[in-house]
Amino acid sequence: MTLDTVKHAGETPDVELPWAELGLKEDEYARVRDILGRRPTGAELAMYSVMWSEHCSYKSSKVHLRQFGEKAPATDALLVGIGENAGVVDIGEGYAVTFKVESHNHPSYVEPYQGAATGVGGIVRDIIAMGARPVAVVDPLRMGAPDHPDTKRVLPGVVAGIGGYGNCLGLPNIGGELVFDACYQGNPLVNAGAIGVMRHEDIHLAKASGTGNKIVLYGARTGGDGIGGASILASETFDDSKPSKRPAVQVGDPFQEKLLIECTLEAFAEKLVVGIQDLGAAGLSCATSELASNGSGGMRVSLDDVPLRDSTLSPEEILMSESQERMCAVVEPDKVDRFLAICEKWDVLATVIGEVTDGDRLEIFWHGEKIVDVDPRTVAHEGPVYERPYARPDWQDALQADDAGKLPRPGSADELREQVLKLVGSANQASKSWVTDQYDRFVQGNTVLAQPEDSGMIRVSEETGLGVAIATDGNGRYTKLDPYTGAQLALAESYRNVAAAGARPLAISDCLNFGSPEDPAVMWQFVEAIRGLADGCQQLGTPVTGGNVSLYNQTGEAAIHPTPVVAVLGVIDDVARRTPIGFGTEGQLLYLLGDTREEFGGSAWSQVVHDHLGGLPPRVDLERERLLAEILISGSRDGMIDAAHDLSDGGLVQALVESCLRGGKGARIVLPEGLAASGDATDDAFVALFSESAGRAVVAVPRSEELRFTDMCGARGLPATRIGVVDGDALEVQGQFSIPLTELRETHEATIPALVA
């Protein structure tokens, strides 16, 4: 006689289940029982526990994330917005681009190589699931103190994992960041982004519709790796007393993923797929419940048909496993044979595991027993919603009152020169070529800009030169000082970086990395950052297309700096008109665009020279950012700018050093006067070189275009100050110091290799 496990659960209400061990709160477990009208089965409990985790359900953040929709600017470019695997924007000529940034923070601390590698794999599958061919990846990283022994363990493993997976997929890594700070010790941030390209008509969504349509699971076999991995790891603070919160990290196979990409794209091309969902966090629990919830009917699934690597897995483990390189497709019955044939051609294992039903229930069977009978919406989309208490922390006023402007400044030209070298050789400002040289940045032949440029750029159309640019930015130090302003500064810098390359910013994705939402101070930081980002996107006309929230980024009581990472995607009509950062031709005239003020709160100078964090971050003027972007884009398009570099961390001097080294040419600089309140010449030079005022860029203008360029800036009201000329083999600041490029290069490039040696 066949036992109905669901019926048995209804008849045995007092059976104890390990809800707390699976991460559910007592009231959450009670709510599951209320929803079902009985206690859950073990399999149902597994599904609710992973799908109601912070990582999957956004239970602490969704009430605030609504602002991105409520304040979304009107735009014709947005084709698919928040709620799908990734956002999609129209870039013209019938092309659409999908892009997204996500986190794989905690798994990358536990096992750096596989944690980072599977972060790349997961974000790439999100791109495939939208119907697009992946064309590039980016990797914004935050590591602990550069001199801490554990940084030497985590950083090389993470870089090797990103490079190993992305290089094997044949995807160029065109951008990202590497930032060191002691606040990330024990909790590094490994964010991964990807871009994909498709035609408008090829967009696919995650929904299971059409009664009788088959559910096909294809890709790798399901194993015990990553059971509860991302969903549980990303939902709890690390605590050595809770080993259950350190489950196995997923194990990736990039060669399997490459086959999965080609197999999926061929099935798309033959119009075989009705709906599709990748298997990432929460595995089959997520794929089945989300497909059914987004569709027009129910779903019936047999776990007996799921191909396994480990025959001892329980049904709960099969549902929770986060084994990589797997996807679920909804296929019409008369197209199943062709779909399976394509999978076989690409040596991809594929199995029909269920079908769409005309009901409204998700039913899952195991050895003939019904082990799951739920409304899929209650699993996928109707989880807990918390309005966590939040409050401005008591220490915020004292932090902001500790003004960086009071710090001792260089008193002589020699001291100024010494601090320039100290800055450009510091871990955060030093060359990241040790990292980026491990990535293939030019595979596929369509990369036109990559690190260390301001933004990565990919050619989309060989016929017309149409391309897209992407930049990721975020400054946790600024956001710690003022979360609202810090989030807007991240948006502004990424927006500025895209424009500096000559591309028009279109839309954003974000990865919001914060500490525990159960801490009212952290929750206040989170709420303020979202408010700042939503307001900023509304003003700049760049909608949020999707992204990721990563909470519980802390060890014990110590939270990371609030770190919203913002990815801005832009479009350029012809990549041949792109603007690099390097000063490449002697005689080019150098102009500083924007206003410079005495703004040092959260600056690189205050960190490197004084190990100080305090005061207020630079002020934000988003209308000035928009104007600056228009000038940079117009100057690039019309041939008035040969090189451009935004000013951000490290100020003008950092930008000059990077542009000189990138182009292999020196520069003679005459700094503007009257910037320092003291009126002292050295102090004036210090403010000009190290201030981190936003809304600025340095550009190299051909002599023949100087009048046209300055007329354009004057007509539009953008301050443009001529500060020098590209010349020689040194960076010479007249009246202060001169540093040969050889000395700058040695200082700039030696730091990171020495850290990991």
N, C-alpha and C positions, 0 to 999 in steps of 0.2 A: 504493500500500500504506500503510495507517494505521500510524503509529509509536506504540508504547506507551512513553510517556516513563518510566513507572515501571519497566517491564522494562529499558529502556535504562539507567536508573540502576543497576540491579542488575548490568548487564554492564560498567559503566565505573566501577569503584570508586575510581579514582585521580583523577577529575576534581576540580579545586579549586573550592570554593564559598566565597562571602564570608560565612562564619558569624560571624567576628569583627566585621565591619562592621555586621552586623545585631544586634549586642548579645549574642550567645551566647559563653559561656566555652568554652575548649578541651574541658574535661571534659563540658560540656553537649552539645557537638556530638558527642563520642564516644558519649554516651548515646543521642542520637537515632539514630545509626548502629546501635547495639546493639538498640534497640527495633525498628527496621525490618528489621534483618538485611542492610542494604545502605546505601549513601549515600542521602541524601534527594534528591528532585528539587528544582528551584529553588522550586516552589510549596510543597512540603512544608517546606522550610527556612524560607520566609517565614512559614508558619503557626506552626511551632514557635518561631521567634524572637519573634514578638509575643505568643504565648500563654504562653511561658515567661519573659516579661519580669517584672520585679518588680511592675509595676503590675497585671498580669493574673493572675499565678500566686501572689503572696504567698509566694514561696519563702523569704524570710528571716524571715517573720512568722508563718506558719501554725502552727509548732510551739508558739508562745506564745498565739496567738489561741484555741487549743483551750480555754483556761481559761474563756472566755466560755460555752462549752457545759458544761464539767465543773462549773462553779460556778453555773450558771444557777438562779435561784430558781424554785420551783414556782409556777406561775400558770396560771389558766384563761384569761387574757386573750390569751395568745400563740397566734395561729392559724398563722402562717408565720414561721419563724425564719431564722437565718443560713444562707446558701447559695443563696437566690433573689435575684432582682433587688432586692427590698426586703422588709423585714419587714412583717408584718400583725398588728394587734391588734384584739381585740373591744372595742367601746366601748358595747355595749348597744343595745337596740331593733332588733336585726338588722343594725346597721351595723358595718362594719370599716373601719379606717384603716390605710393603708400610708404609711411615711415612711422617709427615708434622707438621709444627708449624704455627699457625695463631694468630691473635690478636683479642681481644674483649675489647679494652681499654676504649673508651668513654662510651659505654653502662654500663661498670662496675663501672664507677664513678657515673653515674646517678642513677643506681639501682644495688648495688654491688652483691646481691645474684643472681638475675636473669641474670645480665650481665655476671657474671662468669660462671654460670651454663650453659647458652646457648652457651657460648664459647666452653665448653667441648662437648656439644651436636653437635655443628656444625662441629668440627674437627673430631669427631667420624663418622659422616655421610660421610665426605670426604673419610674416610678409607673404609667404607662399599661400597661406590660407585665404588671403584676400584676392588671389588670382594673379599675383604679380611674380615676375622673375626678380629675385634679389640681385642687386647690382653693387652694393657696397655696405660696409659696416663701419661703426665708430665705437670708441670705448672710453667714456669718461671714468677715470679712476681716482680714488682717494685712499692714500695709505697712511700708516702711523708715522711717528717721528722717524726721520731718515736715518738716525744713528741708533735706532733700537734694534736689537738682534732679531726680533720677530719680523721686522720689515724685510730683512734679508731672506727670510723664509717665504713670506707671502708674495712680495713683488715679483721675483723671478718666476714663481709658479703661475701666478696670474697672467703675466705677459706670455709665458710659454703656452698656457692654455688658450688664450685668445688667438695667438699666432698659429698655434698648431691646428685649431679647428677652422679658423677663417681661411688660412692658407690652403688647407686640404680641400675646402669647398671651392676654392678659386675665386674668392670674393676680396676685392681690394679693401684694405682698412685705410680710410682717408682722413680720419680726424679723431678728436677726443682730447682728453686732458690727463695730466698726472699731477696731483697735488699731495703734498705731505703735510701732516699736522698731527701732533700728539693726541688730539681728540679722537682720531680714527684708530688708535692703537687697540687691538683686540676686536675692532669692528670696521674693517676696511669697506669701502664702497666700490663695488664692481658693477657699474652700469653699462649696459650694452645697447647699442642702437643699430638699426638696419633700414635700408632704403630699397624699395622695389619699384619696377616700372611695368606698366601694362597699358593696353588700350582701354578706352572707356567701357566698351562692351564686354570686357573680360572680368569686371569686378565680380567677386563671389562673396557670399555672406554665410554666417554660421547659423543655419536653420535647417530643420528636418521637416519637410512638407511633402505631401502626396502619399495618401494611404497606400500601403503595399510596397513603397519604395524601400530598398534594401540599405542596411547600414553596413558598410565595409570598413573593417579595421585593416590598415596596411602599414608596412614598415617593419621595424624591429620586433622581435618577440618581447613579451612582457616578463620582466625579471624582478628580483627583490631589491634592486638598487633604487635608492631614492624613495622608498615607501614613506609617504608623509613628508618628503624632503623639503621642497621649497615652501609648501603650504604651512608646515609646522615650524620649520626653522625660521622663516621670515615673520612669524607671528609671536615670537617669544624673545625676551631678553636672554642673552647668554648667561648661564649660571652653572658653574661646575657641579653644583649639588643636584642638578637635574640631567643625568645622562640621557634620559629619554628624549630630551629636546635636541639631541645631536644624532639624528638618524643618518643612515647612509646617504651620502651625496650621490646624485645621479652620475652615471658613467656615459660619456658620449662616444659616438662613432661617426666622424665627419664623412667618411666614405659612404656609409649607409644613408646619411642625410643628403649627400649629393645625388645618389640614385633616387631618393624620395623627391627631390626637387624636379628632376627631369621627368620622372614618372607622372607626377602631379600636373606639371605643365602640359604634357602631352594629352592627358585626360581632359584638361580644361580646353585645349585646342580642338578636341573632337566633341565638345559639348556633352560630356558624359556625366557631369557632376551637378546635382541639384543644390546641395549644401555641403559645407566642409568645415571641420574644426581640427586644429592641431591638438595633440595631447601634451600639455605642459604641466604646470602645477595642478595637482589633484587628478591628473591622469584620466582614466576612464570615467571617474566620477564627474569630472568637469565636462568632458566631451559629450557624454550621453545626456546629462541633465541640461546643458546649455543648448545643444541641438534641439532637444525635445521642447524645451521652454520657449525657444525662439520660433518654433515651427507652428503648424496649424493642427497638429494631432498629438497622439501619444507615441510611445516607443516600446517595443518588446525586444529584449536582448538576452542572449544565452552566453554566460561566461564560459561554458564548456568549449565554445568555439574560439576562444581567445588563445592564440598561439603563445606558449609559455617557454621560458628558458629554464624555469625551475618548477617541476611538477608538484612540489610540496606546497606551493603557495595556496593560502586559503582564499576564499572569495573576497573577503575583506581586503586582503593584501593585493589582490588583482585590481580591485577598484581603486586603491590608494596609491599603487605603484606609479612612480614618475619616470619610469624607463623612457629613454629618449628615442628620437627618430620614429615617432608613430603619429598617424593621423587617422581621422574618421571621415569617410565620405558618404553622402546620401546619393544613391544611384537608382535610377528607374530599372525595374526588373529586366526589361528587354535590352538594357545596356550593360548589365552586370558582366556578361561573358566578355565583352570587349574591354571593359575596365580591368578585369582580371588578366586578360591577355596582355595588356599594356604593362601591368605590374610584373608579369612573368618575364616580359621582354627586358625589363630593367632589373631583373633579379630582386624584386621587392615582394616579400611575402604578403599575401592579401587573403582575407577571410571574411565571408559574410557572417556577421555575429547577431543580426537582428533585422527588424523592419519597422517602418512607421505604421502606426495603427490609427483607427478612426476615433479612438477615445481621447482621454486627457491625462492618462497615467503613464508613468515610466515604470515598466515591470521588468525585473531582471531575474533570470533563472539560473540555477546551479544544480547539476545532477538531477534534473527534473523537478526540483523544488523551487517555488517562488520565494525568493529571498529579499526582494525589494518591490514595494508597491507604493509609489509616492506621486504626488503632484510635482512634476519637475520644476515648476516655478518656485516652489517653496525651498528647493535645494539650491537652485542657481541664482535666483533673483530676489527672493523674499527672506533673506537672512536677517539677522539682528541689525538694528540701526541704533547706534549710540550717539547721544548728544553729550559727549564727555565734558565735564567741567573744565573751564580754562580761565587762567588769570595771569595778568602781567606779573612776572616774577619780582620779588622784593629787591633782587640784586640788579635789576635792569637800570635803574636810575644811577646807581654808583658806577656801573660799567660805562654808561654814556658820559658821565661826568669826568671820567678819567681820560681827559682829552690828549690825543697823541700830539697835538700841537705844542704841548708843554715839554716834549722830549728834547734833550740836547741835540743840537744840529751841528753839522760840520762847521768849524770856525776858520778854515783855510782852504785854499785850492788843493793842497796836498791831501787834506782829510776828505775833501769832496771826491777826489780821484780814487782814494782808497775805498770809500763807501760804494762808489759805482762798481768797482771790481768785486766787492763783497756781495753786492746785490746780484749781479749777473752770474756769479758763481754759486749762488745759494741753490738749494735743492729744487725749490719751486720755480725759480727763474732760469735755471740752467737748461742746456740743450737736452731734449728727450730723445735724441737720435738712438741711444742705446735701446730704447723701447721700440721706436718706430722702424728701426732697421730690421727688427725681427718679424715685421709684418710685410706681406706683399702688398704694396700700395698701388701697383700699376698693372696687375693681372687683368685680363680682358681688354686692355688697350684703350679704355674710355676714361681713365683718370686724367684730369687736366690740372687739378690742384690737390695737394695732400699735405699733411703735416710736414714742416712747421708753418704752413700758410695759415692765414686767418680762418679760412674755411676750406673744407674739402669740396671738390667739384667734379661732377661726372657728366660726360657727354651722353645725351639720350638719343639724339638723331644724328646719324652720320651725314645725312643729306643736307640738313639745315643748320646744324651746329647747336640746336636747342639743348640746354643742359640744366642741371639742378645743382645747388650748393647747399651744404649743411654745416652748421657750427653748433657745438655744445659748450655751454658755460655755466658756471655757478661758483659763488664765492661764499663759503660758509662763515668766514670771518665777518664779512659785511652783514650777513643775515643774522649772526649772533648779536651784533650791535643794534640792528633794527630790522626785524623780519620783513616788514612791509616793503621798506626801501631795498633791502637786500635781494628780495625776489625780483623786484623791478630792475635792479642793476644786472641781475643774471640775464633777464630778458633783453635788456638794452645792449649788453655786450654781445650776446649771440646775434641779435638783429644787426648790430654794427659790423660784426665780423663778416656776415653774409654780404652786406652792402659793400664793404671794403673790397670784396672780390669782384664786384660788379653785378651781383645778382639782386633781384627784387624780392624781399622777404614776403612769404605767402602765409605761413601757418607754423604752429609749434606743436611739439610733443614735450612732455615733461616727465622727470623722475624725481619724486619728492621724498628725500631721505631725511628722516627725523628719528628722535628717540621714542620713548614709551608714551603712548597716548594716555596712559593712566596717570601721568604726571601733568598737573594743570599748567605748569610753566611750559613744558614741551608742547602741549596742546595749543597754548596761546601762540607760540611761535608758528605752529602749523597753520592755524586759522589766519594769522596776520599775513603769512607768506602767500597763502591762496588768494586772500583778498587783494594783495598787491599785484599778484600775477594776473588775476582776472581783470582788475582795473587797467593794468598796463596793456594787456592784449586787446581790450576794448578800445583803448586810445590809439594804439598802433595799427589796428585793423588786422590783427593776426590771430585767427581763432585757434583754440586748443583742440586738436584733433583726437587726442587720447594720451595715454601715458601710463604711469605706474606710481603707486604710493608704497613706500617702504618704511614701516614703522618698527619700533623696538630696536633701533640701532643704538644699543648701548651695552656696556658691560657693568653689571651691578647697578649702581646709582649714577654712574657717569655716562651721560648722553653725548653723542657726537654734536658738533656744531650743526644747527639746522642747515641742510644743504639741498636746496631746490636746484636741480640741474635742468636747464632749459635748452632744448634743441630747436633751432629755427631752420626751416627749409625755405630756400629761395629758388627763383627761376631766372635764367639768363637766356636771351634770345639766340646768342651766338657765343659759344665758349671761346672762340678765337679772340674775343674782346675782353676776356677775363683780366683782372688786375692782380699781379703777384705782390708779395711784400718786399722783394729784394731790390735794392738800389743797384741797377745794372749798367748804367751809362754815365760816364763822367760829364759834368756840366748840367745835369738835371738840377732844377731848382727845388728846394725843400720848403714846403709850406706846412705850418701848424694850423689845423682847422679847429675852431671852438675856443672856449674860454678856460683859462687856467686859474684856479683858486688855491688857497692854502687848505687843502683837504688831505689829511693823512690818517684818519681813523680807519683801522683795519688794513692799512696799506702794507705792501711788501717791505717798504723801508722800515716801518715800525716793528715788523716781525723780525726781519733779518738783523737789523742793527741793535734793536733794543729788546727783542723778545716780548713785545708789548701788544696787548689787544684792549682797546678802549676808545671812547669817544663816539663820534657819529660817522657813518660811512659817507662817501661823496653824495651830494644831492643828485636827484634825478630830474631831468627835464625831457620828457618824452617827445614833446614837440620839437625840441632841438635835435633829438635823435632822429626823428623823421626827416627833418631838414638836412641834416648831415648825410643821411642815407641817400636822399635825392641827389645831392651834389656828387657823392661818390659814384652813384650809378650813372648819372648823366656824364660825368667826367670820363668814366670808363668807356661808355658807349660811343662818345664823340671824340675819343682819342686825345683828351686833354690831360690824362693821368697815366703815367708809365708804371707807377708803383704806389701802393697805399697800405698802411698798417694802422689798425686801431690802437688807441692808447687805453690801457687797462692796468693790470697788475704790474707794478714797477714804473709806471708813468712813461714820460717821454724818453728817458734815457734807455729804458729796456727796449722800447720800440726801435730806437735808432740803432742800438747794438744788433738786434735781430735782423733788421733790414740791411745793415752794412754787411754782416756776416753772410746772409742769404745771397746777396748779390755779388759779394766779393769786392766791394768798393767802399772806400772811406767817405767821410763827410766832414766839412768845415761848418761849424754851427756858431751863430751869433744869437744868444738867448734874449728873449724879450725882457725888458726892465720894468721895475715898479710892481712886481708881483708880491713881494714880501712886505709885510707891514713895517718891518724894521728899517727898510730902505738900504740895508747893507748889500753890497754887490755879491758877496758869496752867498748870503741868505737868499737873494733874488735868484741866483743860479740854482741853489738847492730846490727852491719851490718849483722853478721851471722844469727841472730834471726829474724830481721824485713825486710831485703831486699826482694823485690819481683821480682828478676831476673827470667826470664822465662826459660823454658827448663830444669826444675829440678824436682826431686822426692826424697822422702825418702823411703827406703825399709828395711824390716826386713828379714835377711838372716839366715837360720839355720847354726849353727857352722859347721856342716858336709859338707855344700855346699859352704863355704866361698871361698876356693881356686878356685873352678870351676867358681863361680860367678865373682870373681875379674879377673880371666884369660879371661873370656868372655868380660868383660868391657874393659880390657886392649887391647885385640886383636882388638876390634872395635873402640878404641879411645875415649871412653866415660869416663870422669873423675869420679872416684868413691872414696869417702873419708869416711873412717870408723869414725863415730862420737859418737858411744856409744853402749849401750847394754840395752835390756829390763830387768828391774830389779826393785823390790821394789814397794812401793805404793806412790811414789812422782815423779814429774818431777824435776830432779836435774841437773842443769847446773854447772858443777864443776868449782870452783873458783868464782862463781857469786851468785847463789841463789838456793833454793829448795822450791817447792810448793807442798804440799800434794794433791793427787788426789781428796780428799774430798773437799778441798777449791776450786780447779779448777772446779769441777763439780757444786758446788753450784753457783759459779760465772757465769759459762757458761750457766746454765739452768734457772736462775732466771729472765733473762732480758725480754724475749718476754711475758711470762705470766703477768709480772708487767705492760707492756705497754697496754695490753688490759683489765686489771682488772677494 
